[in-house]
Amino acid sequence: MRILGTDQDCQKLFAKGQAVMNTYGANTGSGLLSILDASGLLRYSSGFVTNGKTEWVSFASRTLDGTSKTNLGGVTTYASGNFVTPGGTSISTGTITLNVDSFVFIGLVSSNGRMTAVGSIAPSAFGGMNQTQIMAAAILHELGHFVGALPSDGAPGQSGLSNANSETIRRTCF
Ligand SMILES: [Zn+2]
């Protein structure tokens, strides 16, 4: 992803995860993303994803109206896969799963029972972004979790923190 290589503030944010990136043989967030993609650790789903234990996390779990699946764009789960490092060691790894039914791909969120363009909701972590930027920001958000550059925000009641993390990505990388 070009933005990771050209935006200095964004690079600085992801530099917090340099040790993790090194483990995967990546020098940059961009390099890590390519490695995760090639290793099957960047996934696309419309249903449920494993949280790496014995439970499953539903992409529908955070919706406001209880029916739409559009409001949870992605999940980074820890210890949910295996990766063989460049040194030949098999390690437990996280995975990033993007929700293909979500605003990341369709551009709409459920708000007060209505479907609304995510870029037009204010205040919004994705405010003013076009669809391509929204997709890129969502991937960067999850990559930020993966390398530990952003705090975890997946527990119930943490949607505010999730928005704050997305806001950090928007301000820092766009
Ligand atoms: Zn998050």
py3Dmol code that shows the C-alpha trace and the ligand (Angstrom):
import py3Dmol

protein = """\
ATOM      1  CA  MET A   1       0.000   0.000   0.000  1.00  0.00           C
ATOM      2  CA  ARG A   2       1.640   3.150  -1.257  1.00  0.00           C
ATOM      3  CA  ILE A   3       0.383   5.344   1.575  1.00  0.00           C
ATOM      4  CA  LEU A   4       2.456   3.348   4.063  1.00  0.00           C
ATOM      5  CA  GLY A   5       5.599   4.072   2.114  1.00  0.00           C
ATOM      6  CA  THR A   6       5.102   7.741   1.355  1.00  0.00           C
ATOM      7  CA  ASP A   7       3.401   9.230   4.387  1.00  0.00           C
ATOM      8  CA  GLN A   8       5.934   9.912   7.155  1.00  0.00           C
ATOM      9  CA  ASP A   9       3.388  10.306   9.961  1.00  0.00           C
ATOM     10  CA  CYS A  10       1.818   7.015   8.947  1.00  0.00           C
ATOM     11  CA  GLN A  11       5.225   5.348   8.872  1.00  0.00           C
ATOM     12  CA  LYS A  12       5.907   6.654  12.361  1.00  0.00           C
ATOM     13  CA  LEU A  13       2.654   5.219  13.657  1.00  0.00           C
ATOM     14  CA  PHE A  14       3.474   1.802  12.237  1.00  0.00           C
ATOM     15  CA  ALA A  15       7.069   1.980  13.437  1.00  0.00           C
ATOM     16  CA  LYS A  16       5.644   1.221  16.895  1.00  0.00           C
ATOM     17  CA  GLY A  17       5.075  -2.266  15.529  1.00  0.00           C
ATOM     18  CA  GLN A  18       8.544  -2.663  14.013  1.00  0.00           C
ATOM     19  CA  ALA A  19       9.431  -5.658  16.209  1.00  0.00           C
ATOM     20  CA  VAL A  20       6.310  -7.480  15.050  1.00  0.00           C
ATOM     21  CA  MET A  21       7.027  -6.595  11.427  1.00  0.00           C
ATOM     22  CA  ASN A  22      10.577  -7.897  11.819  1.00  0.00           C
ATOM     23  CA  THR A  23       9.216 -11.233  13.015  1.00  0.00           C
ATOM     24  CA  TYR A  24       7.425 -11.602   9.695  1.00  0.00           C
ATOM     25  CA  GLY A  25      10.431 -10.487   7.703  1.00  0.00           C
ATOM     26  CA  ALA A  26       8.851  -7.157   6.808  1.00  0.00           C
ATOM     27  CA  ASN A  27      10.562  -3.781   7.006  1.00  0.00           C
ATOM     28  CA  THR A  28       7.411  -1.716   6.647  1.00  0.00           C
ATOM     29  CA  GLY A  29       3.678  -1.946   7.168  1.00  0.00           C
ATOM     30  CA  SER A  30       3.312  -2.169   3.428  1.00  0.00           C
ATOM     31  CA  GLY A  31       5.664  -5.128   3.271  1.00  0.00           C
ATOM     32  CA  LEU A  32       3.834  -6.830   6.117  1.00  0.00           C
ATOM     33  CA  LEU A  33       0.509  -6.409   4.352  1.00  0.00           C
ATOM     34  CA  SER A  34       1.904  -8.140   1.263  1.00  0.00           C
ATOM     35  CA  ILE A  35       3.244 -11.004   3.378  1.00  0.00           C
ATOM     36  CA  LEU A  36      -0.043 -11.449   5.235  1.00  0.00           C
ATOM     37  CA  ASP A  37      -1.939 -11.441   1.955  1.00  0.00           C
ATOM     38  CA  ALA A  38       0.401 -13.997   0.387  1.00  0.00           C
ATOM     39  CA  SER A  39       0.208 -16.187   3.502  1.00  0.00           C
ATOM     40  CA  GLY A  40      -3.573 -16.297   3.642  1.00  0.00           C
ATOM     41  CA  LEU A  41      -3.653 -14.249   6.827  1.00  0.00           C
ATOM     42  CA  LEU A  42      -5.607 -11.399   5.236  1.00  0.00           C
ATOM     43  CA  ARG A  43      -9.094 -12.773   4.741  1.00  0.00           C
ATOM     44  CA  TYR A  44     -12.515 -11.732   3.527  1.00  0.00           C
ATOM     45  CA  SER A  45     -15.727 -12.935   5.086  1.00  0.00           C
ATOM     46  CA  SER A  46     -19.395 -12.100   5.428  1.00  0.00           C
ATOM     47  CA  GLY A  47     -20.260 -14.261   8.389  1.00  0.00           C
ATOM     48  CA  PHE A  48     -18.309 -15.178  11.429  1.00  0.00           C
ATOM     49  CA  VAL A  49     -14.634 -15.181  12.241  1.00  0.00           C
ATOM     50  CA  THR A  50     -12.775 -17.104  14.900  1.00  0.00           C
ATOM     51  CA  ASN A  51     -11.289 -15.109  17.739  1.00  0.00           C
ATOM     52  CA  GLY A  52      -8.527 -17.679  18.022  1.00  0.00           C
ATOM     53  CA  LYS A  53      -9.978 -19.461  21.029  1.00  0.00           C
ATOM     54  CA  THR A  54     -13.054 -21.606  20.811  1.00  0.00           C
ATOM     55  CA  GLU A  55     -15.451 -18.741  20.320  1.00  0.00           C
ATOM     56  CA  TRP A  56     -16.686 -17.013  17.228  1.00  0.00           C
ATOM     57  CA  VAL A  57     -17.105 -13.323  16.699  1.00  0.00           C
ATOM     58  CA  SER A  58     -19.997 -12.203  14.575  1.00  0.00           C
ATOM     59  CA  PHE A  59     -19.599  -9.328  12.185  1.00  0.00           C
ATOM     60  CA  ALA A  60     -23.174  -8.446  13.106  1.00  0.00           C
ATOM     61  CA  SER A  61     -22.382  -8.082  16.768  1.00  0.00           C
ATOM     62  CA  ARG A  62     -22.072  -4.331  16.865  1.00  0.00           C
ATOM     63  CA  THR A  63     -24.952  -3.190  14.692  1.00  0.00           C
ATOM     64  CA  LEU A  64     -27.337  -0.579  15.987  1.00  0.00           C
ATOM     65  CA  ASP A  65     -30.531  -2.082  14.606  1.00  0.00           C
ATOM     66  CA  GLY A  66     -29.681  -5.712  15.239  1.00  0.00           C
ATOM     67  CA  THR A  67     -30.071  -6.832  11.659  1.00  0.00           C
ATOM     68  CA  SER A  68     -27.471  -5.199   9.481  1.00  0.00           C
ATOM     69  CA  LYS A  69     -23.951  -6.498   9.178  1.00  0.00           C
ATOM     70  CA  THR A  70     -22.513  -3.312   7.812  1.00  0.00           C
ATOM     71  CA  ASN A  71     -21.080  -1.596  10.880  1.00  0.00           C
ATOM     72  CA  LEU A  72     -18.190  -3.889  11.742  1.00  0.00           C
ATOM     73  CA  GLY A  73     -15.665  -3.519   8.975  1.00  0.00           C
ATOM     74  CA  GLY A  74     -13.016  -5.909  10.098  1.00  0.00           C
ATOM     75  CA  VAL A  75     -11.564  -7.960  12.900  1.00  0.00           C
ATOM     76  CA  THR A  76      -8.007  -8.755  13.874  1.00  0.00           C
ATOM     77  CA  THR A  77      -7.881 -11.989  15.824  1.00  0.00           C
ATOM     78  CA  TYR A  78      -4.845 -13.114  17.732  1.00  0.00           C
ATOM     79  CA  ALA A  79      -3.341 -16.592  17.834  1.00  0.00           C
ATOM     80  CA  SER A  80      -5.705 -17.769  15.131  1.00  0.00           C
ATOM     81  CA  GLY A  81      -3.248 -19.133  12.598  1.00  0.00           C
ATOM     82  CA  ASN A  82       0.296 -20.242  11.992  1.00  0.00           C
ATOM     83  CA  PHE A  83       3.123 -18.591  10.125  1.00  0.00           C
ATOM     84  CA  VAL A  84       6.555 -19.874   9.215  1.00  0.00           C
ATOM     85  CA  THR A  85       9.079 -17.113   9.731  1.00  0.00           C
ATOM     86  CA  PRO A  86      11.922 -16.440   7.285  1.00  0.00           C
ATOM     87  CA  GLY A  87      14.129 -18.270   9.796  1.00  0.00           C
ATOM     88  CA  GLY A  88      11.981 -21.386   9.468  1.00  0.00           C
ATOM     89  CA  THR A  89      10.231 -21.197  12.823  1.00  0.00           C
ATOM     90  CA  SER A  90       6.505 -21.876  12.956  1.00  0.00           C
ATOM     91  CA  ILE A  91       4.793 -19.287  15.129  1.00  0.00           C
ATOM     92  CA  SER A  92       1.259 -18.594  16.248  1.00  0.00           C
ATOM     93  CA  THR A  93      -0.079 -15.632  14.341  1.00  0.00           C
ATOM     94  CA  GLY A  94      -3.050 -13.340  14.174  1.00  0.00           C
ATOM     95  CA  THR A  95      -5.282 -12.951  11.165  1.00  0.00           C
ATOM     96  CA  ILE A  96      -7.059  -9.958   9.690  1.00  0.00           C
ATOM     97  CA  THR A  97     -10.565 -10.528   8.373  1.00  0.00           C
ATOM     98  CA  LEU A  98     -12.509  -7.876   6.501  1.00  0.00           C
ATOM     99  CA  ASN A  99     -16.314  -7.969   6.398  1.00  0.00           C
ATOM    100  CA  VAL A 100     -17.416  -7.908   2.775  1.00  0.00           C
ATOM    101  CA  ASP A 101     -20.947  -6.965   3.862  1.00  0.00           C
ATOM    102  CA  SER A 102     -19.695  -3.900   5.691  1.00  0.00           C
ATOM    103  CA  PHE A 103     -19.241  -0.208   4.994  1.00  0.00           C
ATOM    104  CA  VAL A 104     -15.691  -1.057   3.976  1.00  0.00           C
ATOM    105  CA  PHE A 105     -17.062  -2.471   0.748  1.00  0.00           C
ATOM    106  CA  ILE A 106     -20.562  -1.019   0.387  1.00  0.00           C
ATOM    107  CA  GLY A 107     -19.960   2.420   1.882  1.00  0.00           C
ATOM    108  CA  LEU A 108     -23.049   2.377   4.096  1.00  0.00           C
ATOM    109  CA  VAL A 109     -23.513   2.154   7.858  1.00  0.00           C
ATOM    110  CA  SER A 110     -26.611   1.539   9.882  1.00  0.00           C
ATOM    111  CA  SER A 111     -27.364   4.698  11.866  1.00  0.00           C
ATOM    112  CA  ASN A 112     -30.606   5.260  13.786  1.00  0.00           C
ATOM    113  CA  GLY A 113     -32.231   2.513  11.780  1.00  0.00           C
ATOM    114  CA  ARG A 114     -31.233   3.977   8.424  1.00  0.00           C
ATOM    115  CA  MET A 115     -28.504   3.133   5.989  1.00  0.00           C
ATOM    116  CA  THR A 116     -26.263   6.156   5.603  1.00  0.00           C
ATOM    117  CA  ALA A 117     -23.092   6.811   3.616  1.00  0.00           C
ATOM    118  CA  VAL A 118     -20.238   6.318   6.066  1.00  0.00           C
ATOM    119  CA  GLY A 119     -18.304   9.277   4.679  1.00  0.00           C
ATOM    120  CA  SER A 120     -21.188  11.640   5.351  1.00  0.00           C
ATOM    121  CA  ILE A 121     -21.810  10.856   9.012  1.00  0.00           C
ATOM    122  CA  ALA A 122     -20.434  13.500  11.334  1.00  0.00           C
ATOM    123  CA  PRO A 123     -18.530  13.288  13.463  1.00  0.00           C
ATOM    124  CA  SER A 124     -17.083  10.271  11.775  1.00  0.00           C
ATOM    125  CA  ALA A 125     -13.759   8.554  11.757  1.00  0.00           C
ATOM    126  CA  PHE A 126     -14.281   8.117   8.015  1.00  0.00           C
ATOM    127  CA  GLY A 127     -15.849  11.525   7.404  1.00  0.00           C
ATOM    128  CA  GLY A 128     -15.236  12.973   3.949  1.00  0.00           C
ATOM    129  CA  MET A 129     -13.463   9.897   2.657  1.00  0.00           C
ATOM    130  CA  ASN A 130     -14.252   8.290  -0.669  1.00  0.00           C
ATOM    131  CA  GLN A 131     -14.835   4.560  -0.947  1.00  0.00           C
ATOM    132  CA  THR A 132     -11.245   3.745  -1.923  1.00  0.00           C
ATOM    133  CA  GLN A 133      -9.928   5.701   1.051  1.00  0.00           C
ATOM    134  CA  ILE A 134     -12.415   4.020   3.376  1.00  0.00           C
ATOM    135  CA  MET A 135     -11.207   0.583   2.261  1.00  0.00           C
ATOM    136  CA  ALA A 136      -7.575   1.584   2.697  1.00  0.00           C
ATOM    137  CA  ALA A 137      -8.253   3.097   6.124  1.00  0.00           C
ATOM    138  CA  ALA A 138     -10.072  -0.026   7.290  1.00  0.00           C
ATOM    139  CA  ILE A 139      -7.146  -2.227   6.266  1.00  0.00           C
ATOM    140  CA  LEU A 140      -4.684   0.117   7.980  1.00  0.00           C
ATOM    141  CA  HIS A 141      -6.839   0.111  11.122  1.00  0.00           C
ATOM    142  CA  GLU A 142      -6.645  -3.700  11.312  1.00  0.00           C
ATOM    143  CA  LEU A 143      -2.966  -3.709  10.426  1.00  0.00           C
ATOM    144  CA  GLY A 144      -2.448  -1.239  13.267  1.00  0.00           C
ATOM    145  CA  HIS A 145      -3.977  -3.777  15.657  1.00  0.00           C
ATOM    146  CA  PHE A 146      -1.921  -6.574  14.148  1.00  0.00           C
ATOM    147  CA  VAL A 147       1.403  -4.874  14.853  1.00  0.00           C
ATOM    148  CA  GLY A 148       0.287  -3.326  18.138  1.00  0.00           C
ATOM    149  CA  ALA A 149       0.388   0.258  16.898  1.00  0.00           C
ATOM    150  CA  LEU A 150      -3.266   0.753  17.887  1.00  0.00           C
ATOM    151  CA  PRO A 151      -4.887  -0.351  21.166  1.00  0.00           C
ATOM    152  CA  SER A 152      -7.359  -3.239  21.085  1.00  0.00           C
ATOM    153  CA  ASP A 153     -10.956  -2.094  20.716  1.00  0.00           C
ATOM    154  CA  GLY A 154     -12.921  -5.292  20.170  1.00  0.00           C
ATOM    155  CA  ALA A 155     -14.531  -5.762  23.565  1.00  0.00           C
ATOM    156  CA  PRO A 156     -18.204  -4.932  24.084  1.00  0.00           C
ATOM    157  CA  GLY A 157     -18.687  -1.219  24.687  1.00  0.00           C
ATOM    158  CA  GLN A 158     -15.501  -0.225  22.914  1.00  0.00           C
ATOM    159  CA  SER A 159     -17.025   1.146  19.723  1.00  0.00           C
ATOM    160  CA  GLY A 160     -15.948   4.625  20.848  1.00  0.00           C
ATOM    161  CA  LEU A 161     -12.358   3.457  21.059  1.00  0.00           C
ATOM    162  CA  SER A 162     -12.714   1.783  17.672  1.00  0.00           C
ATOM    163  CA  ASN A 163     -13.865   5.092  16.188  1.00  0.00           C
ATOM    164  CA  ALA A 164     -10.956   6.836  17.896  1.00  0.00           C
ATOM    165  CA  ASN A 165      -8.557   4.353  16.313  1.00  0.00           C
ATOM    166  CA  SER A 166     -10.063   4.945  12.884  1.00  0.00           C
ATOM    167  CA  GLU A 167      -9.782   8.669  13.509  1.00  0.00           C
ATOM    168  CA  THR A 168      -6.089   8.191  14.310  1.00  0.00           C
ATOM    169  CA  ILE A 169      -5.622   6.398  10.994  1.00  0.00           C
ATOM    170  CA  ARG A 170      -7.485   9.106   9.074  1.00  0.00           C
ATOM    171  CA  ARG A 171      -5.525  11.942  10.668  1.00  0.00           C
ATOM    172  CA  THR A 172      -2.186  10.181  10.478  1.00  0.00           C
ATOM    173  CA  CYS A 173      -2.259   8.376   7.139  1.00  0.00           C
ATOM    174  CA  PHE A 174      -4.557  10.472   4.897  1.00  0.00           C
TER     175      PHE A 174
END
"""
ligand_1 = """\
1
ZN
Zn -10.198 -1.693 15.879
"""
view = py3Dmol.view(width=600, height=400)
view.addModel(protein, "pdb")
view.setStyle({"model": 0}, {"cartoon": {"style": "trace"}})
view.addModel(ligand_1, "xyz")
view.setStyle({"model": 1}, {"stick": {}})
view.zoomTo()
view.show()
